[in-house]
Amino acid sequence: MVMAFETNISFHKRLFLMLLAFSWAIVLCFIGFQYLREKEYKPEFLNTQLQQYNRHLLDTVEEGLPYEDYIATHDKPFEELRISIITLSGAVVYDNAISLDSLDNHRGRPEVADALAKGEGYNISRQSASDGREYFYSATRGERVVVRTAIPYSSTLQDLLEADWSFLVVMISISLAMSVVAYFTTRRLGKDIERVNRYEAEQERNRLKRQLTNNINHELKTPVASIQVCLETLLSGIALSEEKRQELIERCYAHNDRLRRLLNDVSLITRMEDGSALINREKVVINQIIDEVAEELAVMPDEERMMLHADFVEEVVVEGNPSLIGSIFRNLTENAMAYSEGKNIYISLLENNEKLCRIRFEDDGKGVELKHMPHLFERFYRVDKGRSRQKGGTGLGLAIVKHAVQFHGGTIAVTNRPNGGLRFEFTLNK
C-alpha cells in the first residue's frame, strides 16, 4: 500500500512537470517565432514606407518634372532623410546630403545592385563610404534611374527596428497563470486518484483476505478432520493393537505439523502484506544463505536428497531481511524436492551490480504444463492436489517466494527449462 501511494505521488508530480514543460515549450516556441517575425517584419515595414516615397519620386523624375521641387515641398516619411538619384550605370546625379564630387560609382552598393536586378532592394545597416555614417538604405529602380533613400542610424531608428517585447510580458504572465492552474488541477486530480486507488487497494486487500480465509478454512478441514477421527478412535475405548495406536498417533502428529507450517506461512504472508514497513532490514550475504540450504540438504535421507550446484563467482550482498531471503531459496528448494522428481538443483548468478542482483534457480525435473504457469504463484494453487497434500505442502510456498522478492523490490518469472525442469529467475534490489 505504501509503495502504491509513493508511485501515485510520483506519477502526479510527473504529470504536473509534463504539463509545465509542455506549456513553457509552447511559450518559448512562440517567443522565438515572434522574435524572428518581428526581426523580419520591422525592416520590411520600414522599407515599404521608403519604397512608397521612392516610387512617388521616381514618377516625378520619369515625367521630367523638377524633382528638387518635389523633394522640397512634399513631406518625407522620416526626418533627416538622405535622398540619392543614381543612373543605371551607377553614377550619382543627385544627393541632398553629400556633394556629388565626393561620391564614387554606386552600382556596386548592395541595395543598388538588388534594385538593378530585382526592381528594389534594402540594406538594414551599412556604413556609408562617403560620410562614414551608418544608414538604413532602400533603393527602387525606374526606367532610367534608381532612387535611393537612407535613414541615418539613431536611437529612434534602433527602437523602431527592435522587436516589440511587450508580447513577452503577456506570454509569460499567461504561462505563469497556466502553471498555477496546472498545479492546482493536477493536485486535485492526484488526490482524487489517490482516493480511488486507496479504495481499490482496500477492496482488493479485503478480497484477498476473504479469499485467503476461505482457502485456509478449506485447507484446515482435512487435517483437523483427520486429527479428530484419530483422537476419537483413541478415546473410544476400542481395543487397538500397539502398532495401530502408534499409527494413529503418528498420523495426528503429521497433520498437526502440517497445520503448524500452514499457520506459519499464513502469518508470514500477512506480515509481508500488512507490516512491510516493520520488517527489519540488514546486510545479507546471499552466498551464506545458499550454503545453509546446501547444508540442510546434505543431512536429508538419500531418497529425498537433491544435489545443489551453486555458481556464484563473487560475494553478493543485499540490504534486506535474512529470514525472507532465506524463505525464497528454501521454498524454491522444497518445491523442487516435492514436485520436480529431479535429482539436481542449480543456482547461478546472472547479474550483479550496485543496483541489483539477478539469480537463476532451476531443477532437472519434469517441469510444468504451460496452462499452469500463470497460476504457480497463486495461494493454494496446486498442479497435482493429491500429490501436494501427500508431500505435506501448504500451497503457499511459491506465493511466499513472490511476496519476498517483491518486498525486496524485485521481480520473478518462471519458465520450463529446454531440457526439462522449472527455471525461476528473480531479481533483488541492493
C-alpha positions as CSV (number, residue, x, y, z in Angstrom):
1,M,0.0,0.0,0.0
2,V,2.9,2.4,0.9
3,M,4.6,1.5,-2.4
4,A,1.4,2.2,-4.4
5,F,0.9,5.5,-2.7
6,E,4.5,6.6,-3.5
7,T,4.1,5.5,-7.1
8,N,0.9,7.6,-7.4
9,I,2.6,10.6,-5.9
10,S,5.5,10.4,-8.3
11,F,3.0,10.0,-11.2
12,H,1.2,13.2,-10.2
13,K,4.5,15.0,-10.0
14,R,5.4,13.7,-13.4
15,L,2.1,14.8,-14.8
16,F,2.5,18.3,-13.4
17,L,6.0,18.6,-14.7
18,M,4.9,17.3,-18.1
19,L,2.1,19.9,-18.3
20,L,4.6,22.6,-17.1
21,A,7.2,21.6,-19.6
22,F,4.6,21.4,-22.4
23,S,3.2,24.9,-21.6
24,W,6.6,26.5,-21.4
25,A,7.8,24.8,-24.5
26,I,4.9,26.3,-26.4
27,V,5.7,29.7,-24.9
28,L,9.4,29.5,-25.8
29,C,8.5,28.4,-29.3
30,F,6.0,31.3,-29.7
31,I,8.5,33.8,-28.3
32,G,11.2,32.5,-30.7
33,F,8.7,32.7,-33.6
34,Q,7.5,36.1,-32.7
35,Y,11.0,37.4,-32.2
36,L,12.1,36.2,-35.7
37,R,8.9,37.5,-37.2
38,E,9.4,40.9,-35.5
39,K,13.0,41.0,-36.7
40,E,11.9,40.3,-40.3
41,Y,8.7,42.4,-40.2
42,K,10.1,45.7,-38.8
43,P,12.8,46.2,-41.5
44,E,10.3,45.2,-44.2
45,F,7.7,47.6,-42.9
46,L,10.3,50.4,-42.8
47,N,11.4,49.5,-46.3
48,T,7.8,49.6,-47.5
49,Q,7.4,53.2,-46.3
50,L,10.7,54.2,-48.0
51,Q,9.7,52.4,-51.2
52,Q,6.4,54.2,-51.4
53,Y,8.3,57.6,-51.2
54,N,10.9,56.3,-53.7
55,R,8.1,55.4,-56.3
56,H,6.5,58.8,-56.0
57,L,9.8,60.5,-56.5
58,L,10.5,58.1,-59.4
59,D,7.3,59.1,-61.1
60,T,8.3,62.7,-60.9
61,V,11.7,62.0,-62.4
62,E,10.3,59.8,-65.1
63,E,7.8,62.5,-66.1
64,G,10.6,65.0,-66.4
65,L,9.3,67.3,-63.6
66,P,11.7,69.1,-61.4
67,Y,12.4,66.6,-58.6
68,E,14.1,69.2,-56.4
69,D,10.8,70.9,-56.0
70,Y,9.1,67.6,-55.1
71,I,11.8,66.9,-52.5
72,A,11.5,70.3,-51.1
73,T,7.7,70.6,-51.0
74,H,6.5,67.1,-50.1
75,D,6.5,65.5,-46.7
76,K,9.2,62.9,-46.1
77,P,8.4,59.7,-44.2
78,F,11.3,60.4,-41.8
79,E,13.2,63.4,-40.8
80,E,16.9,63.7,-41.8
81,L,16.2,61.6,-44.9
82,R,19.1,61.3,-47.3
83,I,17.9,61.1,-50.9
84,S,20.1,60.0,-53.9
85,I,19.3,59.7,-57.6
86,I,21.5,57.3,-59.4
87,T,21.8,56.4,-63.1
88,L,21.5,52.8,-64.2
89,S,25.3,52.9,-64.8
90,G,25.8,53.8,-61.1
91,A,26.7,57.5,-61.4
92,V,25.1,59.7,-58.7
93,V,23.3,62.7,-60.3
94,Y,21.7,64.0,-57.1
95,D,22.3,63.7,-53.3
96,N,20.7,66.1,-50.8
97,A,23.3,65.4,-48.1
98,I,26.7,65.0,-49.7
99,S,28.5,66.8,-52.5
100,L,28.5,64.9,-55.8
101,D,32.2,65.4,-56.3
102,S,32.9,63.2,-53.3
103,L,30.7,60.3,-54.5
104,D,32.0,57.4,-56.5
105,N,30.1,55.0,-58.6
106,H,27.3,53.3,-56.6
107,R,26.5,50.4,-58.9
108,G,28.2,48.0,-56.5
109,R,26.3,49.1,-53.4
110,P,24.2,46.1,-52.2
111,E,20.9,47.9,-52.2
112,V,21.5,49.5,-55.6
113,A,22.6,46.1,-57.0
114,D,19.5,44.5,-55.7
115,A,17.3,47.3,-57.2
116,L,19.0,46.9,-60.6
117,A,18.5,43.2,-60.5
118,K,15.1,42.9,-58.8
119,G,13.5,46.3,-59.0
120,E,14.0,47.1,-55.4
121,G,16.4,46.4,-52.5
122,Y,17.3,47.4,-49.0
123,N,20.1,47.1,-46.6
124,I,19.4,47.2,-42.9
125,S,22.8,48.5,-41.6
126,R,25.7,49.6,-43.8
127,Q,28.3,52.3,-43.2
128,S,28.4,54.9,-45.9
129,A,31.7,55.2,-47.7
130,S,31.0,58.9,-48.3
131,D,30.4,60.3,-44.9
132,G,31.2,57.3,-42.6
133,R,27.7,57.3,-41.0
134,E,25.6,54.2,-40.7
135,Y,22.3,54.1,-42.7
136,F,19.3,52.1,-43.4
137,Y,19.1,52.1,-47.2
138,S,16.2,51.5,-49.6
139,A,16.5,51.6,-53.3
140,T,13.9,51.5,-56.2
141,R,14.6,51.2,-59.9
142,G,12.8,53.1,-62.6
143,E,13.1,53.2,-66.4
144,R,16.1,55.5,-66.4
145,V,17.3,55.9,-62.8
146,V,17.4,54.4,-59.3
147,V,16.0,56.4,-56.4
148,R,17.7,55.6,-53.1
149,T,16.6,56.8,-49.7
150,A,18.6,56.4,-46.5
151,I,17.8,56.9,-42.8
152,P,20.8,57.6,-40.6
153,Y,21.0,55.3,-37.5
154,S,19.9,56.9,-34.3
155,S,18.3,55.7,-31.0
156,T,14.9,56.4,-32.6
157,L,15.7,54.1,-35.6
158,Q,17.1,51.4,-33.4
159,D,14.0,51.5,-31.2
160,L,11.9,51.2,-34.4
161,L,13.8,48.2,-35.7
162,E,13.9,46.3,-32.4
163,A,11.4,43.6,-31.7
164,D,8.5,44.6,-29.5
165,W,8.9,42.7,-26.3
166,S,5.6,43.7,-24.7
167,F,4.1,40.4,-26.0
168,L,6.8,38.6,-24.0
169,V,5.3,40.0,-20.7
170,V,1.9,38.9,-21.8
171,M,3.0,35.4,-22.7
172,I,5.0,34.9,-19.5
173,S,2.0,36.1,-17.5
174,I,-0.3,33.7,-19.3
175,S,2.3,30.9,-18.8
176,L,2.6,31.6,-15.1
177,A,-1.2,31.6,-14.8
178,M,-1.3,28.3,-16.7
179,S,1.3,26.8,-14.4
180,V,-0.7,27.8,-11.3
181,V,-3.8,26.3,-12.8
182,A,-2.0,23.1,-13.8
183,Y,-0.5,22.8,-10.3
184,F,-3.9,23.0,-8.6
185,T,-5.6,20.9,-11.2
186,T,-3.1,18.1,-11.0
187,R,-3.0,18.3,-7.2
188,R,-6.8,17.9,-7.1
189,L,-6.7,15.2,-9.7
190,G,-3.9,13.5,-7.8
191,K,-6.0,13.5,-4.6
192,D,-8.9,12.1,-6.5
193,I,-6.8,9.3,-8.0
194,E,-5.2,8.6,-4.6
195,R,-8.7,8.2,-3.1
196,V,-9.7,5.9,-5.9
197,N,-6.5,3.9,-5.6
198,R,-6.8,3.6,-1.8
199,Y,-10.4,2.5,-2.2
200,E,-9.5,-0.1,-4.9
201,A,-6.5,-1.2,-2.9
202,E,-8.6,-1.7,0.2
203,Q,-11.2,-3.5,-1.8
204,E,-8.6,-5.8,-3.3
205,R,-6.9,-6.4,0.0
206,N,-10.3,-7.3,1.6
207,R,-11.0,-9.6,-1.4
208,L,-7.6,-11.3,-1.0
209,K,-8.2,-11.6,2.8
210,R,-11.6,-13.2,2.2
211,Q,-10.1,-15.5,-0.4
212,L,-7.2,-16.4,2.0
213,T,-9.7,-17.0,4.8
214,N,-11.8,-19.3,2.6
215,N,-8.7,-21.1,1.4
216,I,-7.4,-21.5,4.9
217,N,-10.7,-22.9,6.1
218,H,-10.7,-25.3,3.2
219,E,-7.1,-26.4,3.9
220,L,-7.8,-26.8,7.6
221,K,-10.7,-29.1,7.2
222,T,-8.7,-32.1,6.1
223,P,-6.0,-32.2,8.8
224,V,-8.5,-31.2,11.5
225,A,-10.9,-33.9,10.5
226,S,-8.2,-36.5,10.3
227,I,-6.9,-35.5,13.8
228,Q,-10.5,-35.6,15.1
229,V,-11.0,-39.1,13.7
230,C,-7.7,-40.4,15.1
231,L,-8.4,-38.9,18.6
232,E,-12.0,-40.2,18.7
233,T,-10.7,-43.6,17.8
234,L,-8.0,-43.5,20.5
235,L,-10.5,-42.2,23.1
236,S,-13.4,-44.6,22.2
237,G,-12.0,-47.4,24.3
238,I,-11.8,-49.7,21.3
239,A,-9.2,-52.4,21.8
240,L,-6.3,-51.4,19.4
241,S,-3.0,-53.1,18.9
242,E,0.0,-51.1,19.9
243,E,1.0,-50.9,16.2
244,K,-2.4,-49.3,15.3
245,R,-2.3,-47.0,18.2
246,Q,1.2,-45.8,17.2
247,E,0.0,-45.3,13.6
248,L,-2.9,-43.1,14.8
249,I,-0.6,-41.0,17.0
250,E,1.9,-40.5,14.1
251,R,-1.0,-39.5,11.8
252,C,-2.1,-36.9,14.4
253,Y,1.5,-35.6,14.6
254,A,1.9,-35.4,10.8
255,H,-1.4,-33.5,10.5
256,N,-0.6,-31.2,13.4
257,D,2.8,-30.5,11.8
258,R,1.1,-29.5,8.6
259,L,-1.3,-27.2,10.5
260,R,1.7,-25.6,12.2
261,R,3.5,-25.0,8.9
262,L,0.3,-23.7,7.3
263,L,-0.2,-21.2,10.1
264,N,3.4,-20.1,9.9
265,D,3.1,-19.5,6.2
266,V,-0.1,-17.6,6.5
267,S,1.5,-15.4,9.3
268,L,4.5,-14.7,7.1
269,I,2.4,-13.6,4.1
270,T,0.2,-11.5,6.3
271,R,3.2,-9.8,7.9
272,M,4.7,-9.0,4.5
273,E,1.4,-7.5,3.2
274,D,0.3,-5.6,6.3
275,G,3.5,-4.8,8.1
276,S,6.2,-4.5,5.5
277,A,7.5,-1.2,7.0
278,L,8.0,-3.0,10.3
279,I,10.2,-5.8,8.9
280,N,13.8,-5.2,9.8
281,R,16.5,-4.9,7.1
282,E,20.2,-5.6,7.4
283,K,23.2,-6.6,5.2
284,V,22.5,-10.1,3.9
285,V,25.1,-12.2,2.1
286,I,23.3,-14.4,-0.4
287,N,26.2,-16.9,-0.6
288,Q,25.8,-17.7,3.1
289,I,22.1,-18.4,2.7
290,I,22.8,-20.8,-0.2
291,D,25.5,-22.5,1.9
292,E,22.9,-23.0,4.7
293,V,20.4,-24.5,2.2
294,A,23.1,-26.9,0.9
295,E,24.0,-28.0,4.4
296,E,20.3,-28.7,5.2
297,L,20.0,-30.8,2.0
298,A,23.2,-32.7,2.9
299,V,21.7,-34.2,6.1
300,M,18.4,-35.4,4.5
301,P,17.7,-39.0,3.7
302,D,19.2,-40.3,0.5
303,E,15.7,-40.9,-1.1
304,E,14.7,-37.2,-0.5
305,R,18.0,-35.5,-1.1
306,M,18.8,-33.4,-4.1
307,M,22.3,-32.2,-5.1
308,L,22.7,-28.4,-5.1
309,H,25.1,-26.9,-7.6
310,A,25.8,-23.2,-6.9
311,D,27.6,-21.0,-9.5
312,F,28.3,-17.7,-7.6
313,V,31.7,-16.4,-8.7
314,E,31.6,-13.5,-6.3
315,E,30.1,-12.4,-3.0
316,V,26.6,-10.9,-3.3
317,V,25.4,-8.6,-0.6
318,V,21.9,-7.0,-0.4
319,E,20.2,-4.9,2.2
320,G,17.1,-6.9,3.2
321,N,15.6,-9.3,5.7
322,P,17.6,-12.5,6.1
323,S,14.5,-14.6,7.1
324,L,12.6,-13.5,4.0
325,I,15.5,-14.0,1.6
326,G,16.1,-17.4,3.2
327,S,12.4,-18.3,2.6
328,I,12.9,-17.6,-1.1
329,F,15.6,-20.2,-1.5
330,R,14.1,-22.7,1.0
331,N,10.7,-22.6,-0.6
332,L,12.1,-23.0,-4.1
333,T,14.1,-25.9,-2.9
334,E,11.2,-27.6,-1.1
335,N,9.1,-27.1,-4.2
336,A,11.8,-28.8,-6.3
337,M,12.1,-31.7,-3.9
338,A,8.3,-32.2,-3.6
339,Y,7.3,-31.9,-7.3
340,S,10.1,-31.9,-9.7
341,E,11.1,-35.6,-9.5
342,G,14.6,-34.5,-10.4
343,K,17.9,-35.0,-8.6
344,N,19.7,-31.7,-9.1
345,I,19.2,-28.0,-8.2
346,Y,21.2,-25.3,-10.0
347,I,21.6,-21.8,-8.6
348,S,23.6,-19.3,-10.6
349,L,24.3,-15.6,-10.5
350,L,23.3,-13.9,-13.8
351,E,24.0,-10.3,-12.9
352,N,25.4,-8.4,-10.0
353,N,25.9,-4.6,-9.9
354,E,25.5,-1.7,-7.5
355,K,21.7,-1.6,-8.0
356,L,20.5,-5.3,-8.1
357,C,21.4,-8.9,-8.5
358,R,19.7,-11.4,-10.9
359,I,19.6,-15.0,-9.8
360,R,18.5,-18.2,-11.6
361,F,17.1,-21.2,-9.7
362,E,16.3,-24.4,-11.7
363,D,15.9,-28.1,-11.3
364,D,16.2,-31.0,-13.7
365,G,12.8,-32.4,-13.2
366,K,9.8,-32.8,-15.5
367,G,8.6,-29.2,-15.5
368,V,5.0,-28.0,-15.6
369,E,2.4,-27.8,-18.3
370,L,2.1,-24.3,-19.8
371,K,-1.6,-24.0,-18.7
372,H,-0.4,-24.0,-15.1
373,M,2.4,-21.4,-15.5
374,P,0.3,-18.2,-14.9
375,H,-1.1,-19.7,-11.6
376,L,2.0,-21.1,-9.9
377,F,2.5,-18.1,-7.6
378,E,-1.2,-18.0,-6.6
379,R,-2.0,-19.0,-3.0
380,F,-3.1,-22.6,-2.6
381,Y,-2.8,-23.3,-6.3
382,R,-1.7,-26.9,-6.9
383,V,-0.7,-28.6,-10.1
384,D,-1.4,-32.0,-8.5
385,K,-3.6,-31.5,-5.5
386,G,-3.5,-35.1,-4.2
387,R,0.3,-35.4,-4.5
388,S,0.8,-31.9,-3.0
389,R,-1.1,-32.9,0.2
390,Q,0.8,-36.2,0.4
391,K,4.0,-34.3,0.4
392,G,2.7,-32.1,3.2
393,G,2.8,-28.8,1.2
394,T,0.7,-25.9,2.4
395,G,0.1,-24.4,-1.1
396,L,1.7,-21.1,0.0
397,G,5.4,-21.7,-0.8
398,L,5.6,-20.0,-4.2
399,A,3.3,-17.2,-3.0
400,I,5.7,-16.5,-0.2
401,V,8.6,-16.5,-2.7
402,K,6.9,-14.0,-4.9
403,H,6.0,-11.7,-1.9
404,A,9.5,-11.9,-0.5
405,V,11.0,-11.0,-3.9
406,Q,8.6,-8.1,-4.3
407,F,9.3,-7.0,-0.7
408,H,13.0,-6.6,-1.8
409,G,11.9,-4.5,-4.9
410,G,12.5,-7.3,-7.4
411,T,10.5,-9.4,-9.9
412,I,10.3,-13.1,-10.5
413,A,9.4,-15.2,-13.6
414,V,9.1,-18.9,-14.2
415,T,9.6,-21.0,-17.4
416,N,10.3,-24.6,-18.3
417,R,13.9,-25.5,-19.0
418,P,14.7,-26.6,-22.5
419,N,16.0,-30.0,-21.2
420,G,13.3,-30.4,-18.6
421,G,12.6,-28.9,-15.2
422,L,11.5,-25.5,-13.9
423,R,13.5,-22.3,-14.2
424,F,12.9,-19.4,-11.8
425,E,14.7,-16.1,-12.5
426,F,14.3,-13.3,-10.0
427,T,16.0,-10.0,-9.0
428,L,16.7,-8.4,-5.6
429,N,17.4,-4.7,-5.3
430,K,20.6,-3.9,-3.4
